[in-house]
Amino acid sequence: MAVIGKIRSNVSLLIFVIAIAMLAFLMMDALSSSTNSGGQEGLVSGTINGKEISSIGYQQKVEQLNNQQQGVDDERRLQIREQAWDAYVQDIVAKDEFSKLGLALSDAEVKDVIINNPSLRSSFQDETGAFSMERFSEYLDRIKNPETEQDRDLQGRWMDFETQILDSKLRTKYQTMIRKAAYAPSYWVEMDNELKTRSAEIDYVFVPYTSIPDADVSITDADLSSYLNANRSTYSGKKATRSMEYVVFPVKASKADTLDAQKRITAGIADLKSMEDAARALKKHASETPFTDSYFTSTQLNSSRRDTLFTLKEGEVYGPYYESGSYKAAKAVKRVLVADSAQVQVITRNFSATASPDQVKATADSIYQKLQAGASFAELAEKHSEHSSKTKGGDLGYIKPGSMPVGLTELNNAVFYEHGAGDTFVQATNTGVSVVRVNKANRTTPAIQFAFLTRSISASKATRDMIYQNAKRFAGENRTLDGFRTAAGAQNLAVKSGENLEANDYKIDGLGVADDLINWAFKPSKDEVSDKVFSVSNKVPSGATLESFVVAAVTARTNGGAATVESVRSTIEPLVRNQKKAAKILEKIGSSSDLNAVASAAGQEVKSASAVTFNATSISGIGNEPAVQSAIFGLADGAVSSPIEGARGVYVVKAKSFNAPSAVDVSSARKAAGALFSNGSNTVFQDLVKSAEVEDTRYKTRDY
């Protein structure tokens, strides 16, 4: 856990956390109530079962998850917010359920969970390595009244940690109750076995809906309304959505920007040639590729100009040239011969709180002197090295350029480019000092140290401003959807769409992260076209970030709550069309119980299927048709069904025969079923959320 790592690295934190743990035992109810969702003042993020939930707890959860991340980009930031919301809602629903059941942790359980937490026990040890309860008590008074900002911050960190482990224990307790309650009675086992193993042999006629042309059926809004009313439960609780069309104004470099990049590289070539300090020359001309002391063989250099660059002599410059969206000039600073691999031994001493860099360097120098006097490298490595290779006499085996082990990467240049076989030397790294011996290295491969002066071809501020003004003018001059579409066509702008977007969505397929644009669409407005130009930036597979300006128009708005015909039209229209086609098919085939007559009337043929079971996911030759499976197992031997309206067409089925179910070992099957029921405890908290009435209104507190 991250907090434990911070505890170990800070002695004062150790003291604080030990005492705050004791305080937690005494103040559990008061502290836990401070993070409760209900009754807080401030903005509201939504409701759960009609109860308002504050934004405060949600934002705390967001911050908690953000603190566990590094280098978060916009998309990841928004993903974290969704993860935090899901976790926050689940926490509230779970706690409500615990409260209904009277489920809680006793004082003894709380104490046991905290004191016996493995991470805590390893952090609070006495001189013998045992957990020290004395240290908890010793600082109790100080922790009851934290005086400094640091103490208050640490108290917050502790509470996050404490809440995590106690909530986990309570959840485990709840899940255990469910697992213990799981039981499969004998009648259920026998019924389940019959559904799985009793099978049918059938003949059937299938008349697909596609046999009736779409033009032969007409659908009215009254038809759709009737269907929706009959299936209201299926379409209840729909979320509000917006659909939009948008045009994109990509921010691309102009011809002037391209020429400017080329001129800047050309202007720097003279200094790159004349200045001995290549790094200084690159800095002077603001190269986007800083100087490194790395060397490249021809196979290691990732460049389309590799062959040309490897013809350069030391001090020679090639360029300007274009490559991968940039203009460049390259200088061969130094040429050497390197080994494809080297067999190396190391003795490493690390910097630490008790060993300063000077002390570590002195120790390494002493080891080096002993080696020069004839001491065994392997013996000194085993005795003095702090690298994992000490058990092998410091032997790293054969290492290739660029593949030094973790903690030793800074040795790469020294081993491969500055020393050769038989050399022993002392080399400082970022974490310590190493004594190195190169036992074998055949330096035959040419390698070059390059200085690359680069300037990417990107849109200048003037170009960006011009593109923005074009987008702004387009938005200002076209305030209706019809005007928007007409102007886009006249300017050869591709009109793209985002369909059925929900209030807290943050991505649009084909556009990328666009949370502020989606949020605009949900703001109360009579405008069809956005009065604001939105900036959208997204990374492409190459790693580059592309910016675009976007102008959008709302094409459809649906409100949340009960579904309307308009809100579900695209979903139910195909279903109503199939119902009308089914009626025409029924007229055609009549009510005959003779499959051959049905097939003849419909222009189809009689087919067969075998080993059909009730709970299979599909029927061979038919596919997934639950209505057909259900009808089959309601028939007697030899009986013919009435026409069945399925998902793909109308079916008439004859049950030729049924095979008896297999014998079942009730005792073994009961155990297996009980284990299956118990597995349901793994998803119980997600299921609780699904059964709750959750309204997410975060979008109302988000500005664009």
C-alpha positions, 0 to 999 in steps of 0.5 A: 500500500502506498501509505505504508511506503510513505510511513516507512520513509518518514520516522515522524510519520511512523510515530504519528500513525502508531498513535492515530491507530489507537485513536481510531479504536476510540473514535471509530464512529466519529471518524467514519461518520465524517466520510458519510455520504448523507447530510453533507452540505455543498453540491449534490452529485446525484441520488441513491434511492431518493437520498441526495449524495454530496459531491464532497465524498465523491471528490474525496474518492477522486482525489484518493484515486488520483494520488495513486496515479502518475502522469495522468492525461485528460482521458485517464483523468476522466476514466478515474472520475468514472471509477471513483463514481462507481466505487463511491456509489457502491460504497454507499449502497453497501453501507446502507445494506449493512445498516439494514442488516445491523452488520458491523465490526465489533471493537475486538474485530476492529482492533484485530483487523488493524493490529494484525494488518501485515503491512502495519505490523512490519512497519511498527516493530521493536528492536526484536522485530515484534509488533510494539503496542507500547508505541501505540500508547506512547503518542496517543495524547499527541495524536488526539490533538494534531497541531501542525498541517503535516499532522493533519495531512498525515491523519487524513492519509491514515484515515484513507488507509484505515477506511480501506482495510475496515471496509474490506473486512466488513465486505468480506463478512457480508460475502461470507454470510452469503456464501454460508447461506448458499444451498441447493435443495434436492428438487432444484438439483433434479430440475436443473439436471432435467433442463440440462440433459432431457433432449428433444428430436424435432422437425420444424419449418422456419419462415424468415421475416426477410421473406416479407419485403419492408415495403409491404408493411407500414408502421405508424407512431400509433403502432410504436406507442402501442408496442411501447406501452405493452413493453413499458418495463423493458424501456423504463428508466432511460437516461437523457441523451443527446445526439449531435453533428459536428465539423472539425477544423484540424490545427495543422501547420501551414506552408509558412510553418514548414518553411520556418522549421527548415530555416531554423535548422539551416540557421543552426548548422554552422554552429553545429559544425563549428562548436566543439560542445555539441550539447551547447550548440543544440541548446543555443538553437532550441533543439527539440532533441537534447544531446545524449552521450549514447552511441548507436550502431547501424541496427540501433539507429531508428532513422530512414537516413541510417545508411547516409548518417553512418557514412559521416566522419567525426565532426561532419554534419548532414542536413537539413533533412525531413523525417517523421514530421520534423526537419533535422540536422545530424552531427557525428560527434564521435565514432568508436568500435563497440562490442556486440556483448560483454562479460562483466562483473560488478561490485556495487555500493549504494548511497543511503541515509547512513552512507554519504556519496563521499563515503561510498566513493571511498569504499569503492576506491578501497575495493578497487585498490585491493583488486589492483593488488591481486584480491579475488573479485568474486570474494570481494563481491560476495563480501561487499557488493549490494547488488543481487549478483553478489551471490555469483561473485558479481558476475552479470553474465554476457550483457548486450548494449542497452540491456544493463540490469535495473540500477546499473543502466548508467554503466552502459556507456562506460562498459561498451564505449569507454573501456575494453576487455581486461579493464577494471574501473570505478564508475558512479551512478545515480544510486551509488558507485560500482567497481566494474571489471570487463572480462570479455568484449570483442569491439568490432562493430562501428558505433556513432555518437550523434547530435541531432538538431531538430525542429518539428513542423507544427502550427505556429500561434498565428496559424492556430489563431487563424484556424480558430477564427475560421471555426468561430466565424463558421459557428457565428454565421450558422446558428441553425441546423439547416444552416450548419449543414448547408455551410458545411457542404459549401465549404467541403467540411465533413459532417460527423455525428455522435449518437445517443450521448449520455450526460456523463460521457466523455468520449465521442467515437471518432473524435476522442475525449470531448467532455466539455462538448458533451456537457454543452449539449446538456446545458439548457439552451434553445440554440441548435449550434454551439456558440463556442468553439471547442478545442479537442486534443488527442494522442495518435498511435505515433504518440503525437498530440493532435489538436482540432477545433470543433463546432457542433449542432444538437440534432436530438434531445431525449429526457430521462425517466420513462421512455417515449416513442421518440427516445426509443424509435430506432430500437423498437421500430425493427421489432414492430416491423417484425410483428407486422411481418409475422402477422402476414406470415400467419395469414399465409401459413394458416393454422395447419398442423401438417408441417409439409403443408406449412412449408408449401404455403410459405415456400420453405422446407421442413428441417430437423434438429436433434439433441435440443435441450431447454437451457442450451444457448442455441439450437443447431440450425436455428440459433438463439431462439428462446421462444422456440426452445420454451415452446418445444418443452411444452409439447407432448410427444408427436405434437405440433406447435402453434406458429411461434414468433421468434427473433428472426422469423416464424417457426412451426415445430413438431416434437418427434420424441424426447430423450429421458434425462441422465441420472444424477448424483444428487449429493455431488450435484448439490455441492457443485450447485452450492459452490456456483451459488457461492460464486455469486457473492463475488458480484453481490455489490455490483448487483446491489447497485443495479437494484438501487435507483441511482441518479447521476447528476454530476454533469450539472456541476461541471462547467465547459 
